[in-house]
Amino acid sequence: MYLHAIVGRLTIFTAGLALLASCSSGEGNSSDNNSDSGKETRAYETEKGEVTIPSEPETIVTDYYAGELLSVEADVSGTGPDAFSNPFLKEQLSGAEDVGAPLNPEEVLELDPDLIVVMYDENYEQLSEIAPTVYIPYNPDTNVQETLDTFGELTNNQTEAENFKETIETTASEAKERIEGTIDEGDTFGIYELTNNDELYVFGANGGRGGQAIYNALDLSPPEKIQEEVMGGNAQEISMEVLKDYSADHMFMTTYDPESTGESKEKIQESDVWANLDAVQNDQFYFLDFDTYYPYDPISVNEQIDLIADKLSEQ
């Protein structure tokens, strides 16, 4: 899929592994290293089996879960490059290192983490030699509350997770009050993405692009066709010719345009399909910034709730 073009580079990692092996007892695995350091550990079940992790991890490296970890006030010492494009995380990641995508084992080793959390498992075995590595595949949770539960339990920061749930509930409650009276009862809402290759996608509640904010936090409803065909998954590709069939009273569209050419956006705005959309004719079609709405971590969702409410209340 177009969303990530991940190209890894593996360097002189063998020397690092040798160093780890020389410092460890027994077989030199991550569990032994934790025991030798005197840290308390616990078993954590993952899709790759049980992993022994620190009871209270202090230095964490992740590929794509920076926002999830920061939302429960866990440390993020290193993360992949996508996190640094997230405008809501920049301040909190000011001291973190970009360790590549996929994670570069040599750069991870330099940070000396006591826990590694990955969405992708290209270097899983190598990373596991550095520190306990937890593999959490893409989007296992169905809403932001479940995500907070997952990362609160992983980092032993359950209280912080509950606190952020309350933050999101407050944000959503206040945002609902702001948009009350600015949208009609029965209005429908759709989320779409246009790519630089003229691909067109419809998104549900759990694929980023503001879905958590729009459908879950603000309790806004998709049109029937999106409800039936898309909401059970993350996204569905459609052709431009059938966009009207998936249209809504209010339509939100991100554009994936890494070279910032603007060509795909211009093309759709010049089309008859665009001109005939009710949302366009009623000034209820909203283009959204890709970097702002692409992420779906709790911190980003909390901010997106306010941004969506602002757009709707300006009508």
Residue frames relative to the residue before (quaternion, step in Angstrom):
aa qw qx qy qz dx dy dz
M 1.0000 0.0000 0.0000 0.0000 0.00 0.00 0.00
Y 0.6144 -0.6171 0.3598 0.3350 3.51 -1.12 0.72
L 0.5363 0.7006 -0.3992 0.2495 3.62 1.09 -0.59
H 0.8055 0.0721 -0.0440 0.5866 3.57 1.01 -0.65
A 0.0921 -0.7329 0.6697 0.0768 3.55 -1.02 0.85
I 0.0162 -0.8586 0.5105 -0.0435 3.51 0.14 1.34
V 0.0126 0.7948 -0.6038 0.0594 3.53 -0.59 1.17
G 0.1997 -0.8181 0.5312 0.0927 3.56 -0.50 1.15
R 0.1402 -0.7496 0.6323 0.1364 3.53 -1.29 0.29
L 0.1412 -0.7841 0.6018 0.0559 3.54 -0.72 1.12
T 0.1643 -0.8155 0.5517 0.0605 3.56 -0.77 1.03
I 0.8099 -0.2867 0.1954 0.4729 3.56 -1.13 -0.67
F 0.0675 0.8564 -0.5055 0.0811 3.51 0.79 1.13
T 0.5354 0.6527 -0.4066 0.3492 3.62 1.12 -0.54
A 0.6370 0.5283 -0.3357 0.4499 3.57 0.99 -0.77
G 0.6461 0.5240 -0.3191 0.4540 3.54 1.03 -0.80
L 0.6488 0.5106 -0.3209 0.4640 3.56 0.98 -0.79
A 0.6312 0.5305 -0.3366 0.4548 3.54 1.00 -0.77
L 0.6364 0.5274 -0.3242 0.4602 3.56 1.01 -0.81
L 0.6518 0.5078 -0.3175 0.4653 3.56 0.96 -0.85
A 0.6570 0.5226 -0.3133 0.4439 3.55 0.92 -0.90
S 0.6704 0.5088 -0.3037 0.4466 3.58 0.98 -0.83
C 0.6982 0.4709 -0.2681 0.4678 3.57 1.17 -0.59
S 0.6823 0.5072 -0.2867 0.4417 3.58 1.18 -0.38
S 0.3862 -0.6722 0.5683 0.2757 3.52 -1.33 0.22
G 0.7708 0.3022 -0.2336 0.5098 3.58 -1.18 0.39
E 0.8228 -0.2285 0.1863 0.4859 3.53 -0.98 -0.99
G 0.4809 -0.7047 0.4244 0.3033 3.61 1.23 -0.05
N 0.4099 0.7073 -0.4987 0.2881 3.63 1.06 0.55
S 0.7226 -0.4692 0.2890 0.4173 3.54 -1.31 0.27
S 0.6136 0.5523 -0.3630 0.4321 3.61 1.02 -0.65
D 0.6387 0.5171 -0.3269 0.4667 3.58 0.97 -0.82
N 0.6487 0.5265 -0.3320 0.4379 3.57 0.93 -0.86
N 0.6375 0.5191 -0.3281 0.4653 3.58 1.01 -0.76
S 0.6570 0.5134 -0.3168 0.4522 3.55 0.93 -0.89
D 0.6614 0.5196 -0.3086 0.4442 3.57 0.92 -0.91
S 0.6871 0.4885 -0.2939 0.4504 3.59 1.06 -0.70
G 0.5048 -0.6755 0.4085 0.3493 3.57 1.26 -0.13
K 0.4771 0.6709 -0.4486 0.3479 3.61 1.21 0.12
E 0.4683 -0.6401 0.5247 0.3092 3.54 -1.12 0.68
T 0.1258 -0.8024 0.5820 0.0411 3.57 -0.99 0.84
R 0.0983 -0.7683 0.6276 0.0788 3.52 -1.33 0.23
A 0.5218 -0.6270 0.4783 0.3254 3.55 -1.24 0.41
Y 0.0524 -0.7812 0.6220 0.0031 3.54 -1.02 0.87
E 0.3186 -0.7784 0.5162 0.1613 3.57 -0.68 1.13
T 0.0086 -0.7944 0.6066 -0.0302 3.58 -0.88 0.99
E 0.6784 -0.4732 0.3576 0.4336 3.57 -1.28 0.07
K 0.6884 0.4268 -0.2752 0.5178 3.58 1.23 -0.32
G 0.7025 -0.4363 0.2653 0.4958 3.56 1.23 0.29
E 0.6977 -0.4646 0.3494 0.4186 3.51 -1.35 -0.03
V 0.0921 -0.7799 0.6187 0.0216 3.55 -0.97 0.97
T 0.3371 -0.7163 0.5722 0.2141 3.56 -1.00 0.81
I 0.0182 -0.8223 0.5664 -0.0520 3.56 -0.52 1.21
P 0.6123 -0.5289 0.4106 0.4204 3.61 -1.18 0.32
S 0.5274 -0.6283 0.4627 0.3362 3.57 -1.02 0.74
E 0.7830 0.0632 -0.0299 0.6181 3.57 1.09 -0.71
P 0.1872 -0.8234 0.5262 0.1005 3.60 0.16 1.25
E 0.2523 -0.8033 0.5304 0.0988 3.54 -0.97 0.90
T 0.7890 0.1566 -0.0698 0.5899 3.58 1.08 -0.69
I 0.0009 -0.8402 0.5374 -0.0722 3.57 -0.25 1.31
V 0.1249 -0.7446 0.6519 0.0710 3.53 -1.14 0.82
T 0.0238 0.8028 -0.5942 0.0432 3.57 -0.98 0.85
D 0.4620 -0.6608 0.4976 0.3199 3.56 -1.18 0.39
Y 0.8512 0.0280 0.0310 0.5232 3.62 0.67 -1.07
Y 0.6389 0.5646 -0.3263 0.4080 3.61 1.18 0.10
A 0.2135 0.8070 -0.5267 0.1602 3.60 1.07 0.62
G 0.6886 0.4897 -0.2943 0.4465 3.59 0.81 -0.95
E 0.6382 0.5277 -0.3283 0.4544 3.56 1.00 -0.79
L 0.6780 0.4821 -0.2878 0.4744 3.57 0.95 -0.86
L 0.6663 0.5013 -0.3072 0.4587 3.59 0.92 -0.85
S 0.6200 0.5673 -0.3513 0.4126 3.59 1.06 -0.65
V 0.7218 0.3454 -0.2406 0.5494 3.60 1.20 -0.41
E 0.5278 -0.6895 0.3571 0.3443 3.54 1.32 0.54
A 0.3644 0.6965 -0.5215 0.3318 3.56 1.02 0.86
D 0.5720 -0.5975 0.4432 0.3455 3.55 -1.24 0.51
V 0.0346 -0.7436 0.6652 0.0584 3.56 -1.18 0.65
S 0.1368 -0.8256 0.5458 0.0423 3.55 -0.28 1.29
G 0.7972 0.0159 0.0027 0.6035 3.55 1.19 -0.57
T 0.0506 0.7959 -0.6005 0.0584 3.56 -1.08 0.73
G 0.6358 -0.5395 0.3937 0.3871 3.54 -1.31 0.18
P 0.7036 -0.5188 0.2951 0.3856 3.58 -1.23 0.41
D 0.5753 0.6139 -0.3924 0.3719 3.62 1.04 -0.62
A 0.6223 0.5737 -0.3508 0.4007 3.58 0.98 -0.78
F 0.6711 0.5120 -0.2999 0.4443 3.57 1.06 -0.72
S 0.6115 0.5212 -0.3524 0.4799 3.60 1.31 -0.11
N 0.5630 0.6012 -0.3822 0.4190 3.55 1.29 -0.21
P 0.3712 -0.7720 0.4617 0.2304 3.64 -0.38 1.15
F 0.6565 0.5318 -0.3120 0.4346 3.59 1.16 -0.48
L 0.7182 0.4427 -0.2437 0.4784 3.59 1.24 -0.29
K 0.4328 0.7541 -0.4397 0.2250 3.59 1.21 -0.35
E 0.6845 0.4851 -0.3013 0.4531 3.58 0.82 -0.94
Q 0.7031 0.4704 -0.2759 0.4564 3.58 0.87 -0.91
L 0.7101 0.4250 -0.2532 0.5011 3.59 1.19 -0.46
S 0.3314 0.7874 -0.4765 0.2076 3.59 1.24 0.20
G 0.7507 0.3675 -0.2172 0.5042 3.59 1.12 -0.55
A 0.5425 0.6328 -0.3893 0.3920 3.57 1.30 0.05
E 0.3924 -0.7108 0.5395 0.2230 3.55 -1.26 0.51
D 0.4109 -0.6529 0.5760 0.2705 3.54 -1.20 0.66
V 0.0627 -0.8362 0.5448 -0.0101 3.59 -0.46 1.22
G 0.6866 -0.5618 0.2680 0.3757 3.54 1.13 0.70
A 0.1745 -0.7428 0.6348 0.1218 3.51 -1.41 0.22
P 0.4059 -0.3284 -0.8034 0.2865 1.53 -0.89 2.34
L 0.7154 -0.4460 0.3049 0.4432 3.56 -1.26 0.32
N 0.3493 -0.7242 0.5613 0.1963 3.55 -0.94 0.96
P 0.4164 -0.7539 0.4391 0.2559 3.63 -0.34 1.18
E 0.6454 0.5268 -0.3360 0.4393 3.60 0.96 -0.78
E 0.6803 0.4745 -0.2892 0.4779 3.59 0.95 -0.85
V 0.6082 0.5340 -0.3449 0.4754 3.57 1.11 -0.66
L 0.6314 0.5525 -0.3230 0.4379 3.57 0.94 -0.89
E 0.6455 0.5409 -0.3211 0.4332 3.58 0.98 -0.81
L 0.6735 0.4936 -0.2951 0.4644 3.59 1.13 -0.58
D 0.2631 -0.8149 0.4819 0.1859 3.59 1.30 -0.22
P 0.1150 0.8274 -0.5419 0.0919 3.62 0.72 1.01
D 0.3341 -0.7071 0.5684 0.2555 3.55 -1.26 0.32
L 0.7722 0.1231 -0.1276 0.6101 3.59 1.33 0.05
I 0.1078 -0.7609 0.6381 0.0474 3.55 -1.10 0.83
V 0.0811 -0.7917 0.6054 0.0159 3.57 -0.89 0.96
V 0.0152 -0.8403 0.5402 -0.0442 3.58 -0.61 1.12
M 0.3639 -0.6877 0.5866 0.2246 3.52 -1.26 0.65
Y 0.7599 0.2498 -0.1301 0.5859 3.56 1.16 -0.70
D 0.3005 -0.8161 0.4816 0.1083 3.53 -0.94 0.90
E 0.1865 0.8156 -0.5309 0.1346 3.62 1.10 0.58
N 0.8097 0.2228 -0.0920 0.5351 3.59 0.87 -0.97
Y 0.1850 0.8500 -0.4847 0.0919 3.54 1.23 0.44
E 0.6887 0.4853 -0.3038 0.4449 3.61 0.77 -0.96
Q 0.6672 0.4945 -0.3051 0.4661 3.59 0.93 -0.84
L 0.6593 0.5013 -0.3102 0.4667 3.57 0.96 -0.84
S 0.6290 0.5523 -0.3333 0.4339 3.58 1.04 -0.73
E 0.6082 0.5398 -0.3508 0.4645 3.58 1.20 -0.39
I 0.6474 0.5134 -0.3140 0.4677 3.58 1.21 -0.46
A 0.7705 -0.1547 0.1652 0.5960 3.57 0.90 -1.01
P 0.6581 -0.4639 0.3725 0.4615 3.60 -1.19 0.25
T 0.1219 -0.8176 0.5626 0.0111 3.55 -0.77 1.08
V 0.1594 -0.7916 0.5880 0.0461 3.54 -0.72 1.16
Y 0.2052 -0.7773 0.5888 0.0835 3.56 -0.74 1.14
I 0.0254 0.7640 -0.6419 0.0601 3.56 -0.68 1.19
P 0.2970 -0.7936 0.4958 0.1903 3.63 -0.19 1.18
Y 0.7477 -0.4417 0.2761 0.4118 3.54 -1.31 0.42
N 0.9001 -0.0386 0.0308 0.4328 3.50 -1.07 0.98
P 0.1551 0.8228 -0.5375 0.1005 3.65 0.67 0.94
D 0.7030 0.4467 -0.2546 0.4914 3.60 1.18 -0.51
T 0.4446 -0.7275 0.4663 0.2359 3.56 -1.10 0.66
N 0.7973 0.0680 -0.0700 0.5956 3.59 1.23 -0.15
V 0.6928 -0.5162 0.3209 0.3881 3.52 -1.30 0.39
Q 0.5917 0.5662 -0.3713 0.4376 3.60 1.13 -0.53
E 0.6475 0.4968 -0.3133 0.4856 3.58 1.00 -0.79
T 0.6152 0.5477 -0.3422 0.4521 3.56 1.04 -0.74
L 0.6557 0.4986 -0.3111 0.4740 3.58 0.94 -0.84
D 0.6141 0.5319 -0.3473 0.4682 3.59 1.03 -0.70
T 0.6628 0.5278 -0.3059 0.4342 3.57 0.89 -0.98
F 0.7653 0.3775 -0.2129 0.4758 3.58 0.73 -1.02
G 0.5652 0.5586 -0.3894 0.4658 3.56 1.21 -0.33
E 0.6763 0.4745 -0.2868 0.4850 3.55 0.99 -0.85
L 0.6332 0.5530 -0.3325 0.4275 3.59 0.96 -0.85
T 0.7846 0.3318 -0.1557 0.5002 3.58 0.91 -0.94
N 0.4287 -0.7045 0.4478 0.3456 3.57 1.33 -0.06
N 0.5174 0.6109 -0.4158 0.4316 3.56 1.16 0.71
Q 0.0638 0.8470 -0.5233 0.0680 3.58 0.85 0.96
T 0.6310 0.5349 -0.3455 0.4431 3.59 0.98 -0.74
E 0.6547 0.5048 -0.3085 0.4704 3.57 0.96 -0.87
A 0.6215 0.5388 -0.3359 0.4589 3.58 1.07 -0.73
E 0.6610 0.4938 -0.3057 0.4751 3.59 0.94 -0.86
N 0.6265 0.5428 -0.3352 0.4479 3.57 1.02 -0.76
F 0.6872 0.4679 -0.2987 0.4687 3.58 0.94 -0.83
K 0.5609 0.5681 -0.3937 0.4557 3.59 1.13 -0.50
E 0.6613 0.5024 -0.3018 0.4681 3.56 0.94 -0.87
T 0.6084 0.5530 -0.3444 0.4532 3.58 1.06 -0.73
I 0.6789 0.4847 -0.2862 0.4714 3.56 0.89 -0.96
E 0.6354 0.5293 -0.3337 0.4526 3.59 0.97 -0.79
T 0.6561 0.5016 -0.3078 0.4725 3.58 0.99 -0.83
T 0.6403 0.5240 -0.3191 0.4622 3.58 0.95 -0.89
A 0.6769 0.4973 -0.2897 0.4589 3.57 0.90 -0.95
S 0.6489 0.5271 -0.3205 0.4454 3.58 0.93 -0.88
E 0.6864 0.4716 -0.2833 0.4756 3.57 0.90 -0.91
A 0.6416 0.5230 -0.3256 0.4569 3.58 1.05 -0.74
K 0.6231 0.5382 -0.3410 0.4537 3.60 1.01 -0.76
E 0.6352 0.5231 -0.3295 0.4630 3.57 1.01 -0.76
R 0.6536 0.5332 -0.3179 0.4329 3.60 1.01 -0.80
I 0.7517 0.3928 -0.2259 0.4792 3.58 0.96 -0.80
E 0.4476 0.6805 -0.4664 0.3451 3.58 1.25 -0.09
G 0.7988 0.2529 -0.2104 0.5037 3.54 -0.77 1.04
T 0.6712 0.4805 -0.3116 0.4706 3.60 1.22 -0.23
I 0.7245 0.2823 -0.2183 0.5896 3.59 1.27 -0.16
D 0.4870 -0.6770 0.4739 0.2826 3.54 -1.11 0.68
E 0.5622 -0.5789 0.4638 0.3657 3.54 -1.15 0.61
G 0.7817 0.2876 -0.2350 0.5010 3.55 -0.85 0.97
D 0.4203 0.6930 -0.4789 0.3373 3.62 1.23 0.02
T 0.2412 -0.7644 0.5820 0.1369 3.55 -1.11 0.73
F 0.2259 -0.7783 0.5822 0.0660 3.53 -1.26 0.64
G 0.0456 -0.8112 0.5829 -0.0106 3.55 -0.89 0.98
I 0.2267 -0.7626 0.5961 0.1087 3.57 -1.18 0.69
Y 0.0153 -0.8194 0.5682 -0.0738 3.56 -0.76 1.09
E 0.0871 -0.7786 0.6143 0.0945 3.54 -1.28 0.35
L 0.1872 -0.7517 0.6282 0.0730 3.50 -1.04 0.98
T 0.2347 -0.7962 0.5434 0.1249 3.58 -0.86 0.92
N 0.6691 -0.4954 0.3804 0.4027 3.53 -1.35 0.20
N 0.6764 0.4439 -0.2893 0.5116 3.61 1.26 -0.24
D 0.5278 -0.6610 0.3751 0.3792 3.57 1.30 0.39
E 0.3796 0.6743 -0.5281 0.3497 3.58 1.10 0.64
L 0.1641 -0.7913 0.5855 0.0637 3.55 -1.06 0.77
Y 0.0693 -0.8092 0.5834 -0.0110 3.56 -0.84 1.05
V 0.2323 -0.7026 0.6503 0.1716 3.50 -1.31 0.54
F 0.1967 -0.8090 0.5482 0.0794 3.58 -0.85 1.00
G 0.3684 -0.7009 0.5699 0.2197 3.50 -1.29 0.59
A 0.7861 -0.3558 0.2399 0.4449 3.55 -1.23 -0.49
N 0.8031 0.3551 -0.1380 0.4581 3.57 1.05 -0.64
G 0.5921 0.5712 -0.3864 0.4170 3.57 1.00 0.70
G 0.6293 -0.5062 0.3400 0.4817 3.57 1.15 0.50
R 0.6545 0.5495 -0.3753 0.3590 3.58 -1.25 -0.56
G 0.6881 -0.4935 0.2769 0.4543 3.57 1.19 0.50
G 0.3819 0.7698 -0.4513 0.2408 3.57 1.27 0.03
Q 0.6523 0.5074 -0.3196 0.4636 3.57 0.94 -0.86
A 0.6661 0.5071 -0.3005 0.4569 3.57 0.96 -0.86
I 0.7234 0.4640 -0.2525 0.4446 3.57 0.80 -1.04
Y 0.8027 0.3386 -0.1680 0.4613 3.56 0.64 -1.12
N 0.7634 0.3813 -0.2136 0.4756 3.59 0.88 -0.87
A 0.7447 0.4090 -0.2421 0.4686 3.59 0.73 -1.01
L 0.7749 0.3369 -0.1757 0.5051 3.59 0.85 -0.96
D 0.3481 -0.7838 0.4560 0.2377 3.58 1.34 -0.07
L 0.3366 0.7222 -0.5245 0.3002 3.57 0.98 0.83
S 0.3854 -0.7783 0.4694 0.1591 3.57 -1.02 0.82
P 0.3986 -0.6884 0.5441 0.2668 3.59 -1.06 0.70
P 0.5891 -0.5228 0.4430 0.4282 3.60 -1.24 0.18
E 0.7075 -0.5037 0.2941 0.3990 3.55 -1.21 0.56
K 0.6656 0.5171 -0.3257 0.4283 3.62 0.88 -0.85
I 0.6532 0.4786 -0.3132 0.4962 3.59 1.02 -0.75
Q 0.6105 0.5524 -0.3486 0.4480 3.59 1.02 -0.77
E 0.7276 0.4530 -0.2442 0.4537 3.57 0.85 -0.95
E 0.8088 0.3456 -0.1453 0.4530 3.59 0.88 -0.93
V 0.7952 0.3475 -0.1472 0.4745 3.59 1.06 -0.66
M 0.6450 0.5954 -0.3428 0.3346 3.58 0.86 -0.91
G 0.6282 0.5453 -0.3456 0.4343 3.61 1.13 -0.42
G 0.7521 0.2999 -0.1871 0.5562 3.59 1.25 -0.27
N 0.6843 -0.4727 0.3516 0.4298 3.54 -1.22 -0.48
A 0.7928 -0.1506 0.1583 0.5690 3.58 0.84 -0.99
Q 0.1409 -0.7698 0.6158 0.0914 3.53 -1.29 0.38
E 0.3570 -0.7257 0.5445 0.2223 3.57 -0.87 0.92
I 0.0306 -0.7791 0.6262 0.0018 3.55 -1.05 0.85
S 0.4863 -0.6299 0.5029 0.3374 3.56 -1.27 0.20
M 0.6384 -0.5345 0.3893 0.3940 3.55 -1.21 0.49
E 0.6252 0.5821 -0.3399 0.3933 3.57 1.04 -0.75
V 0.7529 0.3601 -0.2133 0.5080 3.61 1.10 -0.57
L 0.3177 0.7712 -0.5049 0.2222 3.61 1.22 0.21
K 0.6338 0.5451 -0.3479 0.4245 3.60 0.91 -0.80
D 0.6164 0.5536 -0.3478 0.4389 3.60 1.10 -0.67
Y 0.7378 0.3620 -0.2023 0.5327 3.59 1.17 -0.61
S 0.4228 0.7331 -0.4523 0.2814 3.58 1.25 0.15
A 0.2207 -0.7571 0.6044 0.1129 3.54 -1.32 0.44
D 0.6640 -0.4791 0.3723 0.4370 3.55 -1.27 0.14
H 0.7575 0.1461 -0.0768 0.6316 3.55 1.14 -0.77
M 0.0574 -0.8198 0.5696 -0.0149 3.59 -0.69 1.10
F 0.1381 -0.7815 0.6077 0.0308 3.55 -0.89 1.08
M 0.0038 0.8265 -0.5612 0.0433 3.60 -0.69 1.06
T 0.1908 -0.7209 0.6557 0.1181 3.51 -1.06 0.93
T 0.2026 -0.7563 0.6041 0.1488 3.56 -1.21 0.44
Y 0.2563 -0.7481 0.5962 0.1384 3.54 -0.76 1.11
D 0.1848 0.7875 -0.5408 0.2309 3.54 -0.19 1.35
P 0.1190 -0.8656 0.4804 0.0757 3.61 0.52 1.15
E 0.7031 0.4249 -0.2691 0.5027 3.59 1.14 -0.49
S 0.3672 -0.7702 0.4531 0.2582 3.58 1.34 0.04
T 0.2538 0.7872 -0.5224 0.2075 3.58 0.92 0.90
G 0.3075 -0.7798 0.4903 0.2389 3.57 1.08 -0.67
E 0.4257 0.7504 -0.4396 0.2499 3.59 1.27 -0.06
S 0.6775 0.4901 -0.3100 0.4524 3.60 0.86 -0.90
K 0.6402 0.5232 -0.3228 0.4607 3.57 1.00 -0.80
E 0.6515 0.5064 -0.3133 0.4701 3.58 0.95 -0.85
K 0.6504 0.5412 -0.3177 0.4280 3.55 0.98 -0.89
I 0.6856 0.4682 -0.3049 0.4667 3.60 0.86 -0.88
Q 0.6702 0.5057 -0.3128 0.4442 3.60 1.00 -0.73
E 0.6684 0.4733 -0.2954 0.4920 3.56 1.24 -0.31
S 0.5762 0.6299 -0.3576 0.3786 3.59 1.29 -0.15
D 0.5782 -0.5700 0.4565 0.3639 3.56 -1.27 0.44
V 0.5711 0.5894 -0.3829 0.4241 3.58 1.10 -0.66
W 0.6613 0.5064 -0.2901 0.4713 3.56 0.91 -0.96
A 0.6916 0.5120 -0.2878 0.4203 3.56 0.76 -1.05
N 0.7275 0.4466 -0.2353 0.4646 3.57 1.10 -0.69
L 0.4764 0.6578 -0.4532 0.3674 3.60 1.23 0.10
D 0.5054 -0.6559 0.4682 0.3086 3.58 -0.89 0.93
A 0.6306 0.5494 -0.3385 0.4312 3.60 1.00 -0.82
V 0.6457 0.4994 -0.3179 0.4823 3.59 1.05 -0.73
Q 0.6841 0.4960 -0.2873 0.4511 3.56 0.86 -0.95
N 0.7312 0.3970 -0.2219 0.5084 3.57 1.15 -0.63
D 0.4485 -0.7109 0.4308 0.3285 3.58 1.31 0.24
Q 0.5174 0.6130 -0.4208 0.4237 3.55 0.99 0.95
F 0.4889 0.5823 -0.4649 0.4536 3.53 1.13 0.81
Y 0.0774 -0.8310 0.5505 -0.0212 3.57 -0.64 1.17
F 0.2432 -0.7295 0.6205 0.1539 3.56 -0.86 0.99
L 0.1659 -0.8002 0.5745 0.0456 3.56 -0.86 1.06
D 0.5306 -0.6249 0.4714 0.3252 3.57 -1.11 0.70
F 0.5109 -0.6890 0.4218 0.2938 3.57 -0.76 1.06
D 0.7006 0.4759 -0.2926 0.4439 3.63 0.72 -1.00
T 0.6543 0.5281 -0.3107 0.4432 3.58 1.08 -0.68
Y 0.8027 0.3078 -0.1361 0.4923 3.58 0.97 -0.85
Y 0.4745 0.6768 -0.4411 0.3497 3.61 1.22 -0.11
P 0.7244 0.4496 -0.2872 0.4367 3.67 0.75 -0.88
Y 0.1857 -0.7864 0.5832 0.0839 3.55 -1.24 0.55
D 0.3496 0.7171 -0.5221 0.3016 3.60 1.14 0.53
P 0.6882 -0.5199 0.3000 0.4076 3.62 -1.14 0.49
I 0.6318 0.5287 -0.3483 0.4473 3.61 0.96 -0.76
S 0.6799 0.4856 -0.2884 0.4677 3.57 0.89 -0.92
V 0.6421 0.5264 -0.3288 0.4501 3.58 0.93 -0.88
N 0.6377 0.5383 -0.3309 0.4405 3.57 0.93 -0.86
E 0.6842 0.4625 -0.2813 0.4887 3.59 0.99 -0.80
Q 0.6381 0.5456 -0.3269 0.4340 3.58 1.01 -0.79
I 0.5648 0.5923 -0.3887 0.4231 3.60 1.08 -0.64
D 0.6853 0.4788 -0.2795 0.4722 3.57 0.86 -0.98
L 0.6678 0.5170 -0.3107 0.4362 3.58 0.91 -0.89
I 0.6495 0.4982 -0.3135 0.4812 3.59 0.99 -0.82
A 0.6500 0.5121 -0.3185 0.4623 3.58 0.94 -0.87
D 0.6144 0.5473 -0.3450 0.4516 3.59 1.04 -0.73
K 0.6643 0.5072 -0.3097 0.4533 3.59 0.90 -0.92
L 0.7040 0.4692 -0.2721 0.4585 3.56 0.90 -0.94
S 0.6927 0.4809 -0.2877 0.4540 3.59 1.01 -0.70
E 0.5915 0.5790 -0.3615 0.4293 3.58 1.27 -0.21
Q 0.4826 0.6941 -0.4330 0.3129 3.59 1.23 -0.23
